[in-house]
Amino acid sequence: MKYFFVLIFLISMPLSAAEKLDDWGRTGHRATGEIATTHLSNKAKKAIDALLNGESLALVSTYGDEIKSNDRYGKYWAWHFVNFPFGSRYETHPKSERGDIIRGIDTCVAVLKNENSSKEEKVFHLKMLVHFIGDLHQPLHVGQASDKGGNDFQVRWFDEGTNLHTVWDTKMIESYNMSYSELAANRKRLSKRQILEIQKGTVIDWMYESRALCEDIYANTKVGEKLSYNYMYKYVDVAKFQMQKSGIRLAKMLNDIFG
């Protein structure tokens, strides 16, 4: 009987509460932070270590999700994503008054670059920046408002009912059964030229790259579809490479900020 009431609670849970669930999952975010650390300059490492008192980027990468249950930080939840219809452009589509992931990243960078920002402000926005860059590379965080970034796109993951957003946030990576450190250690080997290519562009460019992946995912996934081994085969390497690019680009941003 206890489990019945828990189930009813979850089904009836309002969107405001559902939106406080994890995104990219702890494993994905921590892999991003771990990979970023390997691409930091010595100067950036020292500055970040001083701000975080020795905590790693991997550890603080989940901070943006951990504060979602605190109403004090409610204004930041909209900064985890951006939604606009397929076929439209971010630049011309009406923006949310609450902001979006682009505004979130820009704000974090501005605070970190501002010499007048307090240490407390810099620590907070550094943690949020690490998280937002991870979210930017999860394709369903650059989705459509019509289905809440895939949260209303119902599918089955093997024999479990879920939604498309959750498949990309956690299900696929969890099914791969590797820790964040294993994912980071076993990332694709890239040449210096390939790394420089990945680091090129702006946050907007990286957003559109995730957007293209999001459109591909929608083109290859049907509502109600049972996703399993074939889906893993098609997309798990894509997800892993998104984490790798996210870490590389995060490091580039932090090196630019801290010198």
C-alpha positions in Angstrom: 0.0 0.0 0.0 2.9 2.4 0.8 4.3 1.9 -2.7 0.9 2.6 -4.3 0.7 6.0 -2.6 4.3 6.8 -3.7 3.4 5.9 -7.3 0.3 8.1 -7.2 2.4 11.0 -5.8 5.0 10.7 -8.6 2.3 10.5 -11.3 0.6 13.6 -9.9 3.8 15.5 -9.2 3.5 19.0 -10.7 5.9 20.1 -13.5 7.6 22.5 -11.2 8.8 19.6 -9.1 9.5 17.3 -12.0 11.8 19.9 -13.5 14.0 19.6 -10.4 15.2 16.2 -11.5 18.7 15.7 -12.6 19.9 16.5 -16.1 22.8 14.8 -18.0 22.9 12.7 -14.8 25.7 12.8 -12.2 27.8 10.5 -14.3 27.7 12.6 -17.4 28.4 15.9 -15.6 31.2 14.4 -13.6 32.8 13.0 -16.7 32.6 16.5 -18.3 34.4 18.0 -15.2 37.0 15.3 -15.1 37.8 15.7 -18.8 37.9 19.5 -18.5 40.5 19.2 -15.7 43.0 17.4 -18.1 42.8 20.3 -20.5 43.3 23.2 -18.1 46.4 25.4 -18.1 48.5 25.5 -15.0 47.4 29.0 -14.2 43.7 28.1 -14.5 44.2 25.0 -12.3 45.7 27.2 -9.6 42.9 29.8 -9.8 40.2 27.2 -9.7 41.8 25.2 -6.9 41.9 28.4 -4.8 38.3 29.1 -5.5 37.1 25.6 -4.8 39.4 24.9 -1.9 40.7 21.8 -3.5 37.3 20.4 -4.7 37.5 19.0 -8.2 35.5 20.2 -11.2 34.0 16.7 -11.3 32.7 17.0 -7.8 31.1 20.5 -8.2 29.7 19.7 -11.7 26.4 18.4 -10.1 25.9 21.5 -8.0 23.5 23.0 -10.4 21.1 20.1 -9.9 21.7 19.8 -6.2 20.3 23.3 -5.5 17.1 22.7 -7.4 15.3 21.6 -4.4 16.0 24.9 -2.6 13.5 27.6 -3.5 16.1 30.2 -2.9 17.7 29.2 -6.3 14.4 28.9 -8.2 15.3 31.6 -10.6 18.1 29.5 -12.0 16.2 26.5 -13.2 15.3 28.0 -16.6 19.1 28.5 -17.2 19.5 24.7 -17.7 18.0 24.6 -21.2 16.7 26.5 -24.2 13.6 25.6 -26.2 12.4 26.8 -29.5 10.5 25.1 -32.4 12.3 23.1 -35.0 12.8 25.1 -38.2 13.2 28.4 -36.2 16.3 30.2 -35.0 17.3 31.1 -31.5 18.3 34.6 -32.5 14.8 35.5 -33.8 12.6 33.4 -31.6 11.0 35.2 -28.5 13.2 34.7 -25.4 11.9 33.5 -22.1 11.7 36.3 -19.5 13.2 33.8 -17.0 16.3 33.4 -19.2 17.8 30.3 -20.7 21.1 28.4 -20.9 22.7 31.0 -23.1 22.0 33.7 -20.6 23.1 31.5 -17.8 26.5 30.8 -19.4 27.0 34.4 -20.3 26.2 35.5 -16.8 28.6 33.0 -15.2 31.4 34.1 -17.5 30.7 37.8 -16.8 30.8 37.3 -13.0 34.0 35.3 -13.2 35.7 37.9 -15.3 34.6 40.8 -13.1 37.4 41.8 -10.8 34.8 43.3 -8.4 33.0 40.0 -8.0 33.4 38.5 -4.5 34.9 35.1 -4.0 31.5 33.8 -3.0 30.0 35.0 -6.2 32.8 33.5 -8.3 32.6 30.1 -6.5 28.8 29.9 -7.1 29.0 31.0 -10.8 32.0 28.7 -11.5 30.1 25.7 -10.2 27.1 26.8 -12.3 29.2 27.3 -15.4 30.6 23.8 -15.1 27.1 22.4 -14.9 25.6 24.6 -17.7 28.3 23.6 -20.2 27.5 20.0 -19.5 23.8 20.7 -20.0 24.4 22.5 -23.3 25.9 19.3 -24.8 22.9 17.2 -23.8 20.9 17.5 -27.0 17.4 17.4 -25.3 18.4 20.6 -23.4 18.2 22.3 -26.8 14.7 21.0 -27.6 11.2 22.2 -28.0 8.9 23.8 -25.5 5.9 21.9 -26.9 7.0 18.6 -25.2 9.2 20.2 -22.5 12.5 19.2 -24.1 11.4 15.6 -24.5 9.9 15.2 -21.0 6.5 14.6 -22.5 7.9 12.4 -25.3 6.9 9.0 -23.8 9.0 5.9 -24.7 10.1 2.6 -23.2 13.7 2.0 -22.2 14.0 -1.8 -22.5 11.0 -2.8 -20.3 10.7 0.4 -18.3 8.3 3.3 -19.1 10.1 6.7 -19.3 10.5 9.7 -21.6 13.0 10.7 -24.2 14.7 13.3 -22.1 15.4 10.9 -19.3 16.8 8.4 -21.7 19.4 10.9 -22.7 19.9 12.3 -19.2 20.6 9.1 -17.4 19.2 5.8 -18.8 21.6 5.3 -21.7 24.7 6.3 -19.7 23.6 4.2 -16.7 23.0 1.2 -19.0 26.5 1.6 -20.4 27.6 0.8 -16.8 30.8 2.9 -16.5 31.7 5.3 -13.8 32.5 8.9 -14.7 36.2 8.3 -14.2 36.0 5.3 -16.5 34.2 7.4 -19.1 36.8 10.1 -18.9 39.7 7.7 -19.0 38.4 5.9 -22.0 37.4 8.9 -24.1 38.3 9.1 -27.8 41.9 9.9 -28.5 42.2 13.2 -30.3 45.0 15.0 -32.0 45.9 18.6 -31.0 44.4 19.7 -34.3 41.1 17.9 -33.5 41.0 19.5 -30.0 41.5 22.9 -31.5 38.7 22.3 -34.0 36.4 21.3 -31.1 37.3 24.4 -29.2 36.4 26.7 -32.1 33.2 28.7 -32.2 31.0 30.4 -29.7 28.5 29.2 -27.2 25.8 29.8 -29.8 27.6 27.6 -32.3 27.9 24.8 -29.7 24.2 25.2 -29.0 23.3 24.7 -32.7 25.5 21.7 -32.8 23.5 20.1 -30.0 20.3 21.3 -31.7 21.2 19.4 -34.9 21.7 16.3 -32.8 18.3 16.9 -31.1 16.6 17.0 -34.5 18.4 13.8 -35.5 17.1 12.1 -32.3 13.5 13.2 -33.0 13.8 12.0 -36.6 14.9 8.5 -35.4 12.7 8.0 -32.4 8.9 7.4 -32.3 6.5 8.1 -29.4 5.9 4.9 -27.5 8.8 3.1 -29.1 10.8 0.5 -27.1 14.4 1.6 -27.1 17.1 -0.9 -26.3 20.3 -2.4 -27.7 19.9 -0.9 -31.2 19.4 2.5 -29.8 22.4 2.1 -27.6 24.4 1.1 -30.6 23.3 4.1 -32.5 23.7 6.8 -29.9 25.8 5.9 -26.9 29.1 6.9 -28.7 27.4 10.1 -29.6 26.5 10.8 -26.0 30.1 9.9 -24.9 31.6 12.3 -27.5 29.2 15.0 -26.4 30.6 14.7 -22.9 34.2 14.8 -24.2 33.5 17.9 -26.3 31.8 19.5 -23.3 34.9 19.0 -21.2 37.2 20.3 -23.9 35.2 23.4 -24.4 34.7 24.0 -20.7 38.4 23.9 -20.2 38.9 26.4 -23.1 36.5 28.8 -21.4 38.1 28.5 -18.0 41.6 28.9 -19.6 40.4 32.1 -21.2 38.8 33.4 -18.0 41.7 32.6 -15.7 44.6 33.0 -18.1 
